[in-house]
Amino acid sequence: MTEQAVHVKWALVLAACLMWLPACRDRSVVPAATASSYLDYTGRTDLLGGGVRMIPIRTPKGTFRVWTKRVGNNPRVKVLLLHGGPAATHEYFEAFDSYFPAAGIEYYYYDQLGSAYSDQPDEPELWDLPRFVEEVEQVRQALGLDRDNLYLLGHSWGGMLAMEYALRYQQHLKGLIISNMMASIPAYNDYARRVLMPAMDQSALAEIQRLEATGKTEGPRYMELLMPHHYEQHVLRMPAAQWPDPVNRAFQHLNRAIYVPMQGPSELSATGKLINWDRTSDLGKIAVPTLVIGARYDTMDPAHLEMMAGKVRRGRYLLCPNGSHLAMYDDQKVYVDGVVQFVRDVDAGRF
């Protein structure tokens, strides 16, 4: 073989190695050669329903069904989504459809009991945080998710639920994502009083508080005041007329028979049965890789969320500098890129 031929041969070998290097370096992305398998539902028990399953949940009041929907296939990366509220819906997570499939992430929509497509029993005793934790565990078992693949992403109330689940069942988790939820309701209420309320238009705040004090939070005037003075500033930072359809549907489908007893009628603070919930001192017990997501304009104190990432044993903090409570919409690229990178790092053993 001539010297020139040897050089050509090794150049081809080097080119082949460089071509395969990205796939080797980032194992969580579906390789191009197998991308078609991501949407191949062959042999899956949810094939007939396009990924939808109604899962039976045992409760002290009988057995009810909750709605779930799987998107994609990835044996190593399965994200179970816990929506906010309590008793909002999976719908506002639909923004992830624009990103997670391209990243090769298998993910599960899930309406908690009492929400949207799930059964909505008239059983007030069921709206209790420990029971919701056991519900999530039953969903995990039914979906066949485990510590080799399960990432739990909880947003707002779902973040509270995710923390509680991790403190009870973290042996089943590969990773935990706490999105826009403080570890303490008293601290959340204090932040609202010290920071958010003083920054509001004070005449609007006074009228909001009068409506709350007189029990008129269900009337149209309450929302007329809240939308420009609170929601458009701290929940989703865009004019309400431009809010995306998944967000509007989630708000329209909120089950207030659950939301009000647990959260309370006020939108400026929590006054329901969760008023004394505080897990700050227990964060050090969470040992699984954890991503905590905060946002500059959120109803949740971003400094508290950064503190949480430092207290869990293996934490990372993601700040969305332009985001609010629904940062997956008003700071979408930062939010989604951070989630995808966290999942990739954990999957590749880099975390």
C-alpha positions as CSV (number, residue, x, y, z in Angstrom):
1,M,0.0,0.0,0.0
2,T,1.4,3.4,-1.0
3,E,1.9,6.1,1.6
4,Q,-0.9,8.1,-0.1
5,A,-3.3,5.2,0.2
6,V,-2.5,4.8,3.9
7,H,-3.2,8.5,4.5
8,V,-6.6,8.1,2.6
9,K,-7.5,5.0,4.7
10,W,-6.9,6.7,8.0
11,A,-8.7,9.8,6.9
12,L,-11.8,7.7,6.2
13,V,-11.5,6.0,9.6
14,L,-11.2,9.4,11.4
15,A,-14.2,10.7,9.5
16,A,-16.3,7.7,10.5
17,C,-15.3,8.1,14.2
18,L,-16.2,11.8,14.1
19,M,-19.5,11.0,12.5
20,W,-20.5,8.6,15.3
21,L,-19.0,10.6,18.2
22,P,-22.0,12.8,18.9
23,A,-24.3,9.8,19.3
24,C,-21.8,8.2,21.6
25,R,-21.4,11.3,23.6
26,D,-25.2,11.9,24.1
27,R,-26.9,8.6,24.7
28,S,-30.3,10.0,25.6
29,V,-31.0,11.3,22.1
30,V,-32.7,8.8,19.7
31,P,-30.0,8.1,17.1
32,A,-30.9,8.8,13.5
33,A,-30.8,5.2,12.5
34,T,-33.5,4.3,15.1
35,A,-35.5,7.5,15.1
36,S,-38.5,5.6,13.6
37,S,-38.7,3.4,16.7
38,Y,-39.6,6.5,18.8
39,L,-43.1,6.5,17.3
40,D,-43.4,2.8,16.9
41,Y,-46.2,1.6,19.2
42,T,-46.0,-2.0,18.0
43,G,-46.6,-4.4,20.9
44,R,-47.5,-1.7,23.3
45,T,-50.6,-2.3,25.4
46,D,-51.8,1.3,24.7
47,L,-51.6,0.9,20.9
48,L,-55.3,0.9,20.3
49,G,-55.8,4.2,22.1
50,G,-52.8,6.0,20.7
51,G,-51.0,5.9,24.0
52,V,-54.0,6.6,26.2
53,R,-54.7,4.4,29.3
54,M,-57.3,4.7,32.0
55,I,-55.6,3.5,35.1
56,P,-57.6,2.2,38.1
57,I,-56.8,3.8,41.4
58,R,-57.7,2.3,44.7
59,T,-58.8,4.8,47.4
60,P,-60.5,4.7,50.8
61,K,-63.7,5.6,48.9
62,G,-63.5,2.9,46.3
63,T,-61.7,2.4,42.9
64,F,-61.7,5.2,40.3
65,R,-59.8,5.7,37.0
66,V,-57.3,8.3,36.0
67,W,-56.3,9.3,32.5
68,T,-52.8,9.0,31.1
69,K,-51.3,9.3,27.6
70,R,-47.8,8.2,26.5
71,V,-45.9,9.9,23.7
72,G,-42.9,8.2,22.2
73,N,-40.6,5.3,23.2
74,N,-37.3,5.5,25.0
75,P,-36.4,2.7,27.4
76,R,-34.0,4.9,29.4
77,V,-35.9,8.2,29.6
78,K,-39.6,8.4,30.7
79,V,-40.9,11.6,32.1
80,L,-44.1,11.5,34.1
81,L,-45.8,15.0,34.3
82,L,-47.6,16.2,37.4
83,H,-49.7,19.2,36.7
84,G,-50.5,22.1,39.0
85,G,-53.6,23.2,40.7
86,P,-54.6,21.3,42.7
87,A,-57.0,20.0,40.1
88,A,-55.8,21.8,37.0
89,T,-55.1,19.5,34.0
90,H,-52.3,18.0,31.9
91,E,-53.2,20.4,29.0
92,Y,-50.8,23.2,29.7
93,F,-47.9,20.8,29.4
94,E,-48.8,20.3,25.7
95,A,-46.0,22.9,24.9
96,F,-43.6,20.0,25.4
97,D,-44.9,18.4,22.2
98,S,-42.8,20.9,20.3
99,Y,-39.5,19.8,22.0
100,F,-39.5,16.4,23.8
101,P,-40.0,14.2,20.7
102,A,-37.0,15.8,19.0
103,A,-34.9,15.1,22.1
104,G,-36.0,11.4,22.2
105,I,-37.8,11.8,25.5
106,E,-40.7,9.5,26.2
107,Y,-43.3,11.4,28.3
108,Y,-46.6,10.8,30.0
109,Y,-49.5,13.2,30.4
110,Y,-51.6,12.4,33.4
111,D,-54.7,14.0,34.9
112,Q,-54.8,13.5,38.6
113,L,-58.0,12.1,40.2
114,G,-60.7,14.8,40.1
115,S,-59.1,16.5,37.0
116,A,-60.3,16.8,33.4
117,Y,-60.3,13.4,31.7
118,S,-60.0,11.4,35.0
119,D,-62.9,10.4,37.2
120,Q,-64.2,13.3,39.4
121,P,-65.8,11.7,42.4
122,D,-67.7,13.9,44.9
123,E,-65.6,12.7,47.8
124,P,-64.0,15.6,49.8
125,E,-62.0,13.2,52.0
126,L,-59.9,12.2,48.9
127,W,-58.5,15.6,48.4
128,D,-55.5,15.1,50.7
129,L,-51.8,15.3,49.9
130,P,-50.8,11.8,51.2
131,R,-53.5,10.2,49.2
132,F,-52.3,11.9,46.0
133,V,-48.8,10.5,46.7
134,E,-50.2,7.0,46.8
135,E,-52.1,7.7,43.6
136,V,-48.9,8.7,41.8
137,E,-47.3,5.4,43.1
138,Q,-50.2,3.4,41.7
139,V,-49.8,5.2,38.3
140,R,-46.1,4.5,38.3
141,Q,-46.6,0.8,38.9
142,A,-49.3,0.6,36.2
143,L,-47.1,2.3,33.6
144,G,-44.2,0.1,34.5
145,L,-41.8,3.0,35.3
146,D,-38.8,2.5,37.6
147,R,-35.5,3.8,38.8
148,D,-33.9,2.9,35.5
149,N,-36.0,5.3,33.5
150,L,-38.4,7.4,35.6
151,Y,-38.0,11.2,35.7
152,L,-40.8,12.9,37.7
153,L,-41.6,16.5,36.6
154,G,-43.9,18.3,38.9
155,H,-45.0,21.9,38.3
156,S,-46.5,24.2,41.0
157,W,-48.9,22.0,43.1
158,G,-47.4,19.1,41.0
159,G,-44.0,20.2,42.4
160,M,-45.2,19.9,45.9
161,L,-46.6,16.4,45.0
162,A,-43.3,15.5,43.4
163,M,-41.4,16.5,46.6
164,E,-43.7,14.4,48.7
165,Y,-43.4,11.5,46.4
166,A,-39.6,11.6,46.4
167,L,-39.6,11.7,50.2
168,R,-41.7,8.6,50.3
169,Y,-40.7,6.7,47.2
170,Q,-37.4,8.1,45.8
171,Q,-36.1,4.5,45.3
172,H,-38.2,4.4,42.2
173,L,-36.8,7.6,40.6
174,K,-34.0,8.2,38.2
175,G,-34.4,11.9,38.4
176,L,-36.6,14.6,39.9
177,I,-37.7,18.0,38.5
178,I,-39.3,20.5,40.8
179,S,-40.7,23.3,38.7
180,N,-41.9,26.6,40.1
181,M,-42.8,25.4,43.6
182,M,-41.3,26.4,46.9
183,A,-40.8,23.9,49.7
184,S,-42.9,25.9,52.2
185,I,-46.4,27.4,51.9
186,P,-45.7,29.8,54.9
187,A,-42.6,31.0,53.0
188,Y,-44.6,31.4,49.8
189,N,-47.3,33.4,51.6
190,D,-44.6,35.6,53.2
191,Y,-43.0,36.3,49.8
192,A,-46.4,37.4,48.5
193,R,-46.9,39.8,51.4
194,R,-43.4,41.2,51.4
195,V,-42.6,41.4,47.7
196,L,-45.5,40.8,45.3
197,M,-48.3,42.7,47.0
198,P,-46.3,45.9,47.7
199,A,-45.4,46.0,44.0
200,M,-49.0,45.9,42.8
201,D,-51.2,48.8,42.1
202,Q,-52.4,49.5,45.7
203,S,-55.9,50.5,44.8
204,A,-56.4,47.3,42.8
205,L,-54.9,45.3,45.7
206,A,-57.3,46.9,48.2
207,E,-60.3,46.0,46.1
208,I,-59.0,42.5,45.6
209,Q,-58.6,42.1,49.3
210,R,-62.1,43.5,49.9
211,L,-63.6,40.9,47.5
212,E,-61.7,38.1,49.3
213,A,-62.8,39.3,52.7
214,T,-66.5,39.4,51.6
215,G,-66.4,36.0,49.9
216,K,-66.8,37.4,46.4
217,T,-63.9,35.7,44.7
218,E,-66.2,33.8,42.2
219,G,-67.6,37.0,40.7
220,P,-66.3,38.4,37.4
221,R,-64.8,41.6,39.0
222,Y,-62.3,39.5,41.0
223,M,-60.8,38.1,37.8
224,E,-61.1,41.5,36.0
225,L,-58.7,42.8,38.7
226,L,-56.4,39.8,38.9
227,M,-55.7,39.4,35.2
228,P,-53.8,42.6,34.5
229,H,-52.5,43.1,38.1
230,H,-51.4,39.6,38.9
231,Y,-51.8,36.9,36.3
232,E,-50.2,38.9,33.4
233,Q,-47.3,39.9,35.7
234,H,-46.6,36.7,37.6
235,V,-48.4,33.7,36.1
236,L,-47.9,34.1,32.3
237,R,-46.3,37.3,31.1
238,M,-48.2,38.1,28.0
239,P,-51.5,39.8,27.4
240,A,-54.4,37.4,28.3
241,A,-55.8,37.7,24.8
242,Q,-52.6,36.0,23.5
243,W,-52.4,33.2,26.0
244,P,-51.9,29.8,24.2
245,D,-54.9,27.5,23.9
246,P,-53.4,24.8,26.1
247,V,-53.2,27.3,29.0
248,N,-56.7,28.5,28.5
249,R,-58.1,25.0,28.4
250,A,-56.3,24.1,31.6
251,F,-57.7,27.1,33.4
252,Q,-61.2,26.5,32.1
253,H,-61.1,22.9,33.2
254,L,-59.8,23.6,36.7
255,N,-62.0,21.7,39.3
256,R,-62.6,24.4,41.9
257,A,-64.4,21.8,44.2
258,I,-60.9,20.5,44.8
259,Y,-58.8,23.6,44.2
260,V,-60.5,25.9,46.7
261,P,-60.5,23.6,49.8
262,M,-56.8,22.8,49.2
263,Q,-55.4,26.1,47.9
264,G,-58.0,28.5,49.2
265,P,-60.2,31.1,47.4
266,S,-57.4,33.7,47.3
267,E,-55.1,33.9,44.3
268,L,-52.6,36.1,46.1
269,S,-51.8,33.5,48.9
270,A,-52.6,30.0,50.0
271,T,-55.3,29.8,52.7
272,G,-56.6,26.2,52.3
273,K,-55.8,23.0,54.0
274,L,-52.2,23.2,52.6
275,I,-51.5,26.4,54.5
276,N,-49.0,24.9,57.0
277,W,-47.2,22.6,54.6
278,D,-43.4,22.9,54.9
279,R,-40.7,20.5,53.7
280,T,-37.7,22.8,53.8
281,S,-36.0,20.9,56.6
282,D,-36.5,17.6,54.8
283,L,-34.9,18.5,51.4
284,G,-31.6,17.0,52.5
285,K,-33.3,13.6,52.5
286,I,-33.8,13.7,48.7
287,A,-30.8,11.9,47.2
288,V,-31.8,11.5,43.5
289,P,-30.5,13.9,40.9
290,T,-32.8,16.9,41.2
291,L,-33.4,19.9,39.0
292,V,-35.2,22.9,40.6
293,I,-36.6,25.5,38.2
294,G,-37.4,29.1,39.2
295,A,-38.3,32.2,37.3
296,R,-37.6,35.9,37.8
297,Y,-41.2,37.0,37.8
298,D,-42.8,34.0,39.4
299,T,-45.2,33.9,42.3
300,M,-42.6,31.7,43.9
301,D,-39.5,33.3,45.3
302,P,-36.6,32.4,43.0
303,A,-34.1,32.8,45.8
304,H,-35.9,30.2,47.8
305,L,-35.9,27.8,44.8
306,E,-32.2,28.3,44.4
307,M,-31.8,27.5,48.1
308,M,-33.7,24.2,47.6
309,A,-31.3,23.1,44.8
310,G,-28.5,23.6,47.3
311,K,-30.2,21.6,50.1
312,V,-31.0,18.4,48.1
313,R,-28.1,16.1,48.0
314,R,-27.6,16.3,44.2
315,G,-29.2,19.4,43.0
316,R,-29.0,21.9,40.1
317,Y,-30.8,25.2,39.8
318,L,-32.3,26.6,36.6
319,L,-33.4,30.2,36.6
320,C,-35.6,31.4,33.8
321,P,-34.7,35.2,33.7
322,N,-37.7,36.2,31.6
323,G,-40.2,33.8,33.0
324,S,-43.0,33.7,35.5
325,H,-45.1,30.8,37.0
326,L,-45.7,29.3,33.5
327,A,-42.1,29.7,32.5
328,M,-42.5,26.8,30.0
329,Y,-44.3,29.5,27.9
330,D,-42.9,32.9,28.7
331,D,-39.3,31.7,28.9
332,Q,-39.7,28.6,26.8
333,K,-36.3,28.0,25.3
334,V,-34.4,28.4,28.6
335,Y,-36.9,26.2,30.4
336,V,-37.0,23.4,27.9
337,D,-33.3,23.4,27.1
338,G,-32.6,23.2,30.9
339,V,-34.9,20.2,31.3
340,V,-33.5,18.4,28.3
341,Q,-29.9,19.0,29.4
342,F,-30.7,17.7,32.9
343,V,-32.3,14.5,31.5
344,R,-29.3,14.0,29.2
345,D,-26.8,14.5,31.9
346,V,-28.4,12.1,34.3
347,D,-28.9,9.5,31.6
348,A,-25.3,9.8,30.5
349,G,-23.9,9.6,34.1
350,R,-22.6,13.1,34.0
351,F,-24.7,14.4,36.9
